Each structure stands twice: as structure tokens, then as C-alpha cells.
Amino acid sequence: MKQEQFLNVLSRDEAEQRFRSALSPEPLGVEEVPLEEARSRVLAEDVRSDVDVPGFDRSNMDGYALRAADTFGAAEETPARLRLNAETLAPGVEPKIVVAPGSATPIATGAIVPRGADAVILVEATDEEPPGELQVYRSLTPGTAISFAGSDIARGELVLSAGDRLTSRETALLSAIGRRRVSVYRRPVVAILSTGDELIAPGEEPGPGLVYDSNSRALADAVVEQGGEPRFLGIIPDDERALSMALKQALAHDVVLLSGGTSKGPGDVAYRVLAELPPPGVLVHGVALKPGKPLCLAAAGKKPVVVLPGFPTSALFTFHEFVAPVIRRLAGRLDDRRGRLSARMPVAVHSERGRTEYLLVNLVPGREGLAAWPLGKGSGSVSTFSKADGFLVIPAHREIIDQGSEQTVTLLSRELEPKDLVIIGSHCVGLDLIVARLRRRGFTSKILSVGSEAGLLAARAGQCDLAGIHLLDPETDTYNEPFVDATLALFGGYGRMQGLVFREGDERFLNLDLEQAVRAAAARPDTLMVNRNRGSGTRTLIDRLLGELLPDGYANQVRTHNAVAAAVQSGRADFGVAIATVAADYGLGFRPLREERYDFVAPRQRVDRAPVRAFLEVLAEPETRALLRRRGFLLDPGPREPRDE
């Protein structure tokens, strides 16, 4: 038989475009699986938490729950002396006694922090002497050694998105929010055929001219790595009839891979058998690659059928270039990567001398390269590890990592998986909604909730694409615009109603206007507030509302609206300030304070990036705006245009 020639060799890009256009691969379907079977699968749904994690204010150590104010000035030489309450709190035990000023309650790691307490002191920093009395040798600040309810994961928070691949980190996160089953994309089943008279299976006795079939094993494992399920259908000799029958069997699967027989020599029959395929049939036969020129790309309807070169290096090279992206797409999966990178610290980090610390970080590109933003929710957090890109090691002799210093980051995946859009600033459940819709357009996002002021600084430094802010200028009594300089563009977002939150039916807040309710609450010794952190837009409102008043609990600061609501709902506090949407989610009473603007700023040099434009388009969509309204957000007729200098 005369050997034929390759007459229509295409470039790599032309071949890929022709192949992908014929297939238009999309995820194959959805199935629900038990959580124990979900590892390595790809989520087909956005997952929001139905619970707060932790579900109560939790002690992070064995010690004593007390009021931080009672320890101010305490030292080895001048200990503070407190009265011990007549109960000891173990995990799972509900507190009965309120921690009053001048008192303390013994508490174990993981136990519920009692009402009145705003800190926990380590047992080693105390003495119970004389009996019934506690001597404290260290000053504390409010919040020390406490994980507040909802501080790790808040009820209603988007914890995972459709398209996320489930590793042990994500399954731990799902377990922590009580999920038993999850919806995942179906894995594509890939039929694998090896062709050639010279091939034998590993373990068989070799003979002259025979070689072990290594391609089938390598391809099967590569299919698993890409999210598929391999089905090896055997070694087929160079016989058109035998191969034709095997191909008909293989077409019952989602993808068909043949290895060998794709050249145009006398014994190469695979490409000729593909002529039997239903349209469109053979799309490409011959690609300008080295290695990989004999590659044959075909399709039966929308089903990929590929004949890879027989040489192992060529087969694997062309598989990863042309087939792997299709399998990943069918499985709903994105690429995986891993390695070590150098990154700059955007903030200083303090560490305790004498202990080697592994600091989890998020990596964000900026004008000066990668920035490693620390994730500081603490060792009890489930979400920190699932959201981290990597970690850096702080040696035992180091007490501080300086701002601006270069550090080596070890990635948790094989390489850094860059997100299309980086958003740093104040978090909002409305932002979660927008990002979830953006994900359906194929854009991935990374959100770092560090507060409005830090987000604004990150935008000015070029360390993010967008920053969500709600900053009130006290001089003009306007939001956000006064803080935007010539390096930034301001885009209108939506309004949020801030207000006083309290438990429904609490008589202390009924039949009083807002100012009267706050002043009455501040004057009562049995009423506790929960405050917001400095640097947040909400804290500015709180301080203006309170004026000179310093209610009990003022020093108790949490970082999110959800944490405020969780504290009030649980009885840990009696009132605070949060947005109406969150108050409704927690079933709390709400007294409006004022509307604020939650807007977005972007570095001007990033405004024209496709993910930024896509985000703004999603924000302007009528469907998005309708969803925001249903969630209680306030919208103008349309998003405001960016402010021009």
C-alpha cells in the first residue's frame, strides 16, 4: 500500500479553534452525591451556609472568662483580683451565670463564653489564691482568645461557588456547615483504545518487535487528573474491521481516545476508520507540532473522538494540549497548579517569638508584583485554609515580618491559580450575589474582606481590580466620592440601610425613637452593645450616633454585620448597628439609622480589563438589580457612571 502524505497540516491555534468550535464543550450534567464521595468532584451549585461558624461565642483556650476592663494594669507585681463564679464551663455546657464586673468564670477550650465576658485569659497567667479568688497577672484587650459567633463563617455567606473543585479543604468546610450531600457535575466517561500489532499489555511475555502498551495507562491516569473517568477497552490490532467494531462500542461513552495508527503509513488504519463517523467527522489530520504532527481530531456530533500519536511523548503532549481542556470543561473543572513564589507583604505581621509560624496568605497581583495578604481568622477557622493560596514560614526567632518585605510563599496547589478578578475592601452579601452571577459568565473572583479603608489603600496601590467601600466623609456628609483621587474611578453600586438591631420584643427598644433607645440602653447596666471594628464605614456611623456615650460592650469589636447580628440573636449582646438585610436574615428587630452607599472603586489603569467590564455589566443587568432589591438593597434607576477628574 502506497504511503500517503499530510496535505492539510494546520497550525496549533487553527487546529484547536476548529476542534473546539465543533464541540462547544459544556458540563455534561449534575448529580447529587454524599459528601464522603465528593472529593475531587466539581460543585454544580453555589453553597451558602445555613449556620454561623462558630455557632456561639467560643473560648479558644483553657482559662477564665472575664471582662477585659477588669485586667487593665494587671502585671506580675500588681495582679488584678477577681471573684470566681460558682460554675465551670466545659464544651457543650450552657452558661448560667453572667460575668459581672469584678468576676470571672473558669472555662475550657471550645466552651460557650458567658454573657458579660469579653475576653478569656490563659490559665497559666493566673492563680486561684485564696480559694474563691482569682489573681490575674496580665492585661487583656476585649476579644482576646474568643472566636465570636459567625466570625469564621456567617449564616447566608457564600462559602463555595459552582465550579469549585472539592479537595479535603472544601469538604472540611462543607462538613463544618453541616452539609451531608452536594450537587456536582457528572464526570465524563472516556473510552481509551490502544491500536497496533506491536503492542502487548504489561506483564505479558515480550517477543521480537513487541512493546508494552504504556499509553493506555498514562492516558487513563491523565484522564482522572483532569476530572474524567477512564474506561480502557483494550488493545486493538491493525485491522480495520476489528477497530471499527471497537469504535462503535467506544462511542457509547462521552469521549473517545485512540492511541496509535494516526500516521499515513501502510499499517496505520485508525484515521481511515474515523471516516465512518457521523458528521462532522474528521476535523483535523496533521498539526504543525513537534512532537505531535500526526494528531487527528474528529467529532461524532458533539462527542470528541481523538486519535493521538503512538509515541508516548507525542501522545501525552497532544493529550494535554488538545484533549485535557475539553475533559476539564465537560467535568466543569478549571486547571490545577502548584509551586513556590516570591511575594511582597502589604502589611506588617507580628509573630510570637519561640514558635515557628505557618501564615496562610492570599496572593494578589499589583504594580510591584505579587502581594501576600495574611488571612487572620485564627487557628480555629475552617474557611481560612480553604481560601488560602499558600503559606509562608515565620521562623521561631522572628517577631515581625516587615511591611514591604519579600517573602517566599509555598502554594497549596501545584501552582498559583490566578483569579480573573480581585476585589479587596468591605464585604457585603450583595457583592456575593454579583460575584456568583459573574462566575456564570466564566470569570473567577477572589474577595478579601479587609474593610473599606484597607480596600481603598489597596486600590490606590494597584493591588486589586475593585474595592467595595462605604466611607462617610463627616465634613460633607457624603459617601465615597470625597475619598476618590485622580488614580481611581468610582462606580455606583447600591444603597444599604444601616440601623439599630435588637431582639424582637425587647422592651428596652420598643416605643422609643432611635436616639432615645440608644441613650436609654447606654444608661442601663444590664444592657450590652456589640461594636464594629475601627476602619469600617459602620464604625463611623456608630461613633456619630453615640457621641460621648460609651455603653457597656463598646470595646467589643467584630468585623462583619453578620457577627453583630449573631451576637445580638444569641444574647451575647443586646444591640448593635448592622444593615437591614442581615437583620432580616437573623430575624432581628431593626430601627433605621440612615442609608449608606456601597460603591466600587477601581484603579484607572484596570478599568478596561475584561473581568472588570464584565462585573459592571452584571451589576447593571435587570436580573441582578431585581435580586438585589429582593434582598433588601436600595437601587437608583441605574448604576452611576464613573466619576471623571
Buried (B, 14 or more C-beta within 10 A) or exposed (E): EEEEEBEEBBEBEEBBEBBBEBBEBEBBEBEEBEBEEBEBBBBBBBBBBEBBBBBBBBBBBBBBBBBBBBBEEBEEEEBBEBEBBEEEBEEEEEBEBBBBEEBBBBBBBBBBBBBBBBBBBBBEBBEBEEEEEBBBBBBBEBBBBBBBBBBBBBBBBBBBBBBBBBBEBBBEBBEBBEBEEBBBBBBBBBBBBBBBEBBBEEEEEEEEEBEEBBBBBBBBEBBBBBBBBBBBBEBBEBBEEBBBEBBEBBBEBBBBBBBBBBBBEEBBBBBBBBEEBEEBBBBBBBBBBEBBBBBBBBBBEEBBBBBBBBBBEBBBBBBEBBBBBBBBBBBBBBBBEEEEBEBBBBBEBEBEEEEEBEBBBBBBBBEEEBBBBBBEBEEBBBBBBBBBBBBBBBEEEBEEBEEEEEBEBBBBBEEBBBBBBBBBBBBBBBBBBBBBBBBEEEBBBBBBBBBBBBBBBBBBBBBBBBBBBBBBEEEEEEBBBBBBEEBBBBBBBBBBBBBBBBBEEBEBBEEBEBEEBBBEBBEEEEBBBBBBBEBBBBBBBBBEBBEEBEBBBBBBBBBBBBBBBBBBBBEBBBBBBBBBBBBBBBEBBBBEBBEBBBBBBBBBEBBEBEBBEBBBEBBEEEEBBEBBEEBBBBBEEEBEEBBEE
